[in-house]
Amino acid sequence: MSAGEGQTAVKNNRKKNKVSRKEQKVLLCSGGRYESHANAQVRATIVEGLENCFGKGNVISVHVTAAASAIQTLRPALVFASGSYLPESTYFGEVSRAAKKVGAVTTFWATEDPYEQDAHYQIANDFDVIFSCDRWGHNFYQRDRVFHLPLGACPKQHYVPIDQQVEKTIDVLFCGVAFSSRKEVVRNLMPVLQQLNIRIIGPGWGEMGVGFSDARIEKQQLIELYSRSRIVLNLGRSLHFENKRFMISPSTPGPRTFEAAAAGAFQVFHEETHELRRYYSADEIPIFSNRDDFEQIVNRYLRDDDLRFEMAKKAQERTMREHLYGNRIAQAVDYLMEEKLL
């Protein structure tokens, strides 16, 4: 499925919503100081999802510090806040109060859950609806109108047609910060990885030797690396800003999963649960939880170019059909309609 076909599918899904949005203005605000660098890039892709749903001329994106004054001037029907809710100086309470004065519906999409869950009091009582990117974490808000809304992919930024003719020069690729949990997994896999041509790239990896690098990779470089790699490792992160009260373990796959699938990567997902199966089947993305599992995956898929291509293609098609930000925003609007807020 092409990027254009994916967007068409999203548009068709939107027709299920009966609300007329042609005259409804939406204001998106974000910009918390402590959101992670990786997920900070997600905010730009949410704009396109909102535009797919409400129309390009009806969506205005502003920094959170300017949102209250923008609301007074524009008087939107919906105020859609997103990102991190750390620290107190992120002004989301001020945004919510300004929205209520003009009668706007207020929503907050917590895209950093569950890594800062202890501080959710910052926004928990200020917004009509909370959307959490983490399925398990959304149960800990202790209020009503909290829904799970996973992150996704953007067709313009992430979709790349799969080219079978590109030479695969890398056996196993991973790009991302060397969090302690990731290092533990990689160390466990080393007896297998040492026999392969690997590229493990990101801050903190360089100390681990040949095939490891501390470099930071830009998006276009990463997409090129995907195309040259037989296997792309998908390892979750463990960067917890404020998550000591309940010590919530992250459950929903992060945005990189959907982005890499849209780019045509053949991913191998590290997971001890089966949460990924809510989004991708076993013939789209295989899962491993230990070294034996990983070794079996390597033995099965590493030299079978046709099988990897078919699986990556299926994952890409699933992403373009179901996991774009247009899909997510349409789902959010469905929730708002069910709650009779729109």
C-alpha positions as CSV (number, residue, x, y, z in Angstrom):
1,M,0.0,0.0,0.0
2,S,1.4,3.4,-1.0
3,A,1.4,6.5,1.2
4,G,-1.4,8.0,-0.8
5,E,-3.5,4.8,-0.4
6,G,-2.9,4.9,3.3
7,Q,-4.1,8.4,3.6
8,T,-7.2,7.5,1.5
9,A,-8.0,4.7,3.9
10,V,-7.8,7.1,6.8
11,K,-10.1,9.5,5.0
12,N,-12.6,6.7,4.4
13,N,-12.5,5.8,8.1
14,R,-13.2,9.4,9.0
15,K,-16.5,9.3,7.1
16,K,-17.8,7.0,9.9
17,N,-17.8,10.1,12.2
18,K,-21.1,11.9,11.8
19,V,-20.0,15.2,13.2
20,S,-19.5,18.0,10.7
21,R,-16.0,19.6,11.1
22,K,-15.8,22.0,8.2
23,E,-16.3,25.0,10.5
24,Q,-14.7,23.6,13.6
25,K,-11.3,25.1,14.6
26,V,-8.8,23.0,16.5
27,L,-5.9,24.3,18.4
28,L,-3.0,21.9,19.1
29,C,-0.5,22.9,21.8
30,S,2.6,21.2,23.0
31,G,6.1,21.9,24.1
32,G,6.8,20.6,27.6
33,R,10.4,21.1,28.6
34,Y,11.1,17.6,29.8
35,E,9.6,15.5,27.0
36,S,12.1,13.0,25.6
37,H,13.9,14.0,22.4
38,A,12.6,10.9,20.6
39,N,9.0,11.6,21.3
40,A,9.4,15.4,20.8
41,Q,9.5,14.6,17.1
42,V,6.1,13.0,17.4
43,R,4.4,16.3,17.9
44,A,4.9,17.5,14.3
45,T,3.2,14.3,13.0
46,I,0.1,14.8,15.2
47,V,-0.6,18.0,13.2
48,E,-1.1,16.0,10.0
49,G,-3.4,13.6,11.8
50,L,-5.6,16.5,13.0
51,E,-5.6,18.0,9.5
52,N,-6.7,14.7,8.0
53,C,-9.7,14.7,10.3
54,F,-10.7,18.4,10.5
55,G,-9.2,19.9,7.4
56,K,-5.9,21.6,6.8
57,G,-7.2,25.2,7.3
58,N,-8.9,24.4,10.6
59,V,-5.9,23.2,12.6
60,I,-3.6,25.7,14.3
61,S,-0.5,24.6,16.1
62,V,1.1,26.8,18.8
63,H,3.6,26.4,21.6
64,V,2.0,25.8,25.0
65,T,3.3,29.1,26.3
66,A,1.2,31.0,23.7
67,A,-1.8,28.7,23.7
68,A,-4.0,30.7,26.2
69,S,-3.8,33.9,24.3
70,A,-4.4,32.0,21.0
71,I,-7.5,30.4,22.4
72,Q,-8.9,33.8,23.3
73,T,-8.4,35.1,19.8
74,L,-9.3,32.0,17.7
75,R,-12.0,30.6,20.0
76,P,-11.5,26.9,18.8
77,A,-14.1,24.2,19.3
78,L,-11.4,21.7,20.4
79,V,-8.2,22.3,22.3
80,F,-5.9,19.3,21.8
81,A,-2.9,19.4,24.0
82,S,-0.1,16.8,23.8
83,G,3.3,15.8,24.9
84,S,4.9,15.9,28.4
85,Y,3.2,17.3,31.4
86,L,6.5,18.0,33.2
87,P,7.3,20.4,34.9
88,E,4.7,22.8,36.5
89,S,5.8,25.6,34.2
90,T,4.3,23.9,31.2
91,Y,1.2,26.0,31.6
92,F,-1.4,23.4,30.7
93,G,-3.7,24.5,33.6
94,E,-3.7,28.0,32.1
95,V,-4.5,26.5,28.7
96,S,-7.5,24.5,30.1
97,R,-8.9,27.5,31.9
98,A,-8.7,29.7,28.8
99,A,-10.4,26.9,26.8
100,K,-13.3,26.6,29.2
101,K,-13.9,30.3,29.0
102,V,-14.7,30.0,25.3
103,G,-16.6,26.8,25.6
104,A,-14.0,24.6,23.9
105,V,-13.7,20.8,24.5
106,T,-10.3,20.0,26.1
107,T,-8.2,16.9,25.5
108,F,-4.7,15.9,26.5
109,W,-2.7,13.2,24.7
110,A,0.0,12.0,27.2
111,T,2.7,10.8,24.7
112,E,5.3,10.2,27.5
113,D,3.3,7.6,29.5
114,P,4.2,5.8,31.7
115,Y,7.6,7.4,32.2
116,E,6.3,10.5,34.1
117,Q,3.1,9.1,35.6
118,D,3.7,10.3,39.1
119,A,3.2,13.9,37.9
120,H,-0.1,13.4,36.1
121,Y,-1.8,15.5,38.7
122,Q,-0.5,18.4,36.6
123,I,-3.2,17.7,34.0
124,A,-5.5,15.0,35.4
125,N,-8.3,17.3,36.5
126,D,-7.9,20.1,33.9
127,F,-9.0,18.3,30.7
128,D,-12.3,16.8,29.7
129,V,-10.6,13.8,28.2
130,I,-7.2,12.2,28.7
131,F,-5.6,10.0,26.1
132,S,-2.6,7.9,27.2
133,C,-0.2,6.4,24.7
134,D,0.3,3.4,27.1
135,R,-2.4,0.7,27.6
136,W,-1.3,-0.3,31.1
137,G,-0.4,3.2,32.2
138,H,-3.8,4.6,31.3
139,N,-5.4,2.7,34.2
140,F,-3.5,4.8,36.8
141,Y,-5.1,8.2,36.3
142,Q,-7.9,7.7,39.0
143,R,-10.5,9.6,37.0
144,D,-13.1,9.0,34.3
145,R,-12.7,9.7,30.6
146,V,-9.2,8.3,30.2
147,F,-8.7,6.3,27.0
148,H,-5.7,4.4,25.5
149,L,-4.5,6.0,22.3
150,P,-1.2,4.6,21.0
151,L,1.3,6.6,18.9
152,G,1.7,5.8,15.2
153,A,3.4,6.7,12.0
154,C,3.2,9.6,9.5
155,P,3.0,8.7,5.8
156,K,4.9,11.9,4.7
157,Q,7.8,11.4,7.1
158,H,8.1,7.7,7.4
159,Y,6.7,5.8,4.4
160,V,9.3,4.5,1.9
161,P,8.5,1.9,-0.8
162,I,10.4,-1.3,-0.2
163,D,13.1,-1.8,-2.8
164,Q,14.2,-5.5,-2.9
165,Q,17.2,-4.6,-5.1
166,V,19.0,-2.6,-2.3
167,E,22.0,-4.5,-1.2
168,K,21.8,-5.7,2.5
169,T,25.2,-4.9,4.0
170,I,24.0,-5.1,7.7
171,D,22.8,-8.2,9.4
172,V,21.4,-6.7,12.5
173,L,20.7,-3.0,13.2
174,F,19.6,-1.1,16.2
175,C,19.5,2.7,16.6
176,G,18.7,4.3,19.9
177,V,20.0,5.5,23.2
178,A,21.8,2.8,25.3
179,F,19.5,2.7,28.2
180,S,20.4,0.1,30.9
181,S,17.5,-2.2,29.9
182,R,18.7,-2.2,26.3
183,K,22.3,-2.9,27.2
184,E,21.1,-5.9,29.3
185,V,19.3,-7.3,26.3
186,V,22.2,-6.8,23.9
187,R,24.7,-8.3,26.3
188,N,22.5,-11.4,26.5
189,L,22.4,-11.6,22.7
190,M,26.2,-11.1,22.2
191,P,27.0,-14.8,21.6
192,V,24.8,-14.6,18.6
193,L,25.5,-11.0,17.5
194,Q,29.3,-11.6,17.6
195,Q,28.9,-13.9,14.6
196,L,27.1,-11.3,12.5
197,N,27.7,-7.9,10.9
198,I,26.0,-5.6,13.3
199,R,25.5,-1.9,13.7
200,I,24.3,-0.8,17.2
201,I,24.2,3.0,17.1
202,G,23.3,5.7,19.6
203,P,24.6,7.5,22.6
204,G,26.2,5.1,25.1
205,W,26.9,2.2,22.9
206,G,30.5,3.0,21.8
207,E,32.1,1.4,24.8
208,M,30.9,-2.1,23.8
209,G,33.3,-2.6,20.9
210,V,33.3,-3.4,17.2
211,G,30.0,-2.8,15.6
212,F,28.9,-0.3,18.3
213,S,28.8,3.5,17.9
214,D,27.9,6.6,19.9
215,A,26.7,8.5,16.8
216,R,23.3,10.1,16.6
217,I,21.4,9.3,13.4
218,E,19.0,11.7,11.6
219,K,15.7,10.4,10.2
220,Q,16.8,10.1,6.6
221,Q,20.0,8.3,7.6
222,L,18.0,5.9,9.7
223,I,15.6,5.1,6.9
224,E,18.6,4.4,4.6
225,L,20.0,2.1,7.3
226,Y,16.7,0.3,7.5
227,S,16.8,-0.4,3.8
228,R,20.3,-1.9,4.0
229,S,19.6,-4.1,7.1
230,R,18.3,-7.6,7.1
231,I,17.1,-7.5,10.7
232,V,16.1,-4.4,12.7
233,L,16.1,-4.9,16.5
234,N,13.2,-3.2,18.4
235,L,14.1,-2.7,22.0
236,G,12.0,-0.7,24.4
237,R,13.3,2.2,26.5
238,S,13.6,2.5,30.3
239,L,14.0,6.2,30.8
240,H,11.7,7.0,33.7
241,F,11.4,10.6,34.7
242,E,8.7,10.3,37.4
243,N,7.5,6.7,37.7
244,K,8.3,5.7,41.3
245,R,4.9,5.5,42.9
246,F,3.5,2.6,40.9
247,M,6.6,1.7,38.9
248,I,4.5,1.1,35.9
249,S,6.0,-1.1,33.2
250,P,5.5,0.3,29.7
251,S,3.2,-1.9,27.6
252,T,2.3,-0.3,24.3
253,P,5.0,-0.3,21.5
254,G,6.6,3.1,21.1
255,P,6.4,5.2,17.9
256,R,9.6,3.8,16.4
257,T,7.7,0.5,15.9
258,F,5.1,2.0,13.6
259,E,7.6,4.4,12.0
260,A,10.0,1.5,11.1
261,A,7.2,-0.6,9.8
262,A,6.1,2.3,7.5
263,A,9.6,2.6,6.3
264,G,9.6,-1.1,5.2
265,A,12.0,-2.4,7.9
266,F,11.9,-6.1,8.9
267,Q,11.7,-5.8,12.7
268,V,12.3,-8.3,15.4
269,F,10.6,-7.1,18.6
270,H,11.9,-7.8,22.1
271,E,9.0,-8.4,24.5
272,E,8.0,-10.6,27.4
273,T,4.3,-10.0,26.9
274,H,2.1,-10.2,23.8
275,E,1.0,-6.6,23.6
276,L,2.6,-6.2,20.1
277,R,0.0,-8.7,18.8
278,R,-2.7,-6.1,19.2
279,Y,-1.0,-4.2,16.4
280,Y,0.9,-6.7,14.3
281,S,0.6,-10.5,13.7
282,A,3.4,-13.1,13.9
283,D,3.8,-13.1,10.1
284,E,4.4,-9.3,10.1
285,I,6.8,-8.8,13.1
286,P,8.3,-11.8,15.1
287,I,8.9,-11.5,18.8
288,F,11.7,-12.8,21.0
289,S,12.2,-12.7,24.8
290,N,15.5,-14.5,25.2
291,R,18.7,-15.4,23.4
292,D,17.4,-18.8,22.3
293,D,14.3,-17.2,20.7
294,F,16.6,-14.6,19.0
295,E,19.0,-17.3,17.7
296,Q,16.0,-19.2,16.1
297,I,14.8,-16.0,14.5
298,V,18.3,-15.3,13.0
299,N,18.6,-18.9,11.7
300,R,15.1,-18.7,10.1
301,Y,15.1,-15.2,8.6
302,L,18.6,-13.9,8.1
303,R,19.3,-15.5,4.7
304,D,15.7,-15.8,3.5
305,D,15.4,-12.5,1.6
306,D,12.0,-13.3,0.1
307,L,10.4,-14.2,3.5
308,R,11.7,-11.1,5.1
309,F,10.4,-9.0,2.2
310,E,6.9,-10.5,2.4
311,M,6.7,-10.0,6.2
312,A,8.0,-6.4,6.0
313,K,5.5,-5.7,3.2
314,K,2.6,-7.0,5.3
315,A,3.7,-4.9,8.3
316,Q,4.0,-1.9,6.1
317,E,0.6,-2.4,4.6
318,R,-0.9,-2.9,8.1
319,T,0.7,0.3,9.3
320,M,-0.6,2.4,6.3
321,R,-4.0,0.9,6.8
322,E,-4.4,1.1,10.6
323,H,-1.5,2.8,12.4
324,L,-1.2,6.3,11.0
325,Y,-1.8,9.4,13.0
326,G,-4.9,10.0,10.9
327,N,-6.2,6.8,12.3
328,R,-5.4,7.8,15.9
329,I,-7.1,11.2,15.6
330,A,-10.2,9.6,14.1
331,Q,-10.3,7.2,17.0
332,A,-9.9,10.1,19.4
333,V,-12.8,11.9,17.7
334,D,-14.9,8.7,18.0
335,Y,-14.3,8.8,21.8
336,L,-15.3,12.4,22.0
337,M,-18.5,11.7,20.1
338,E,-19.3,8.7,22.3
339,E,-18.9,11.0,25.4
340,K,-21.2,13.5,23.7
341,L,-18.5,16.2,23.8
342,L,-18.6,16.8,20.0
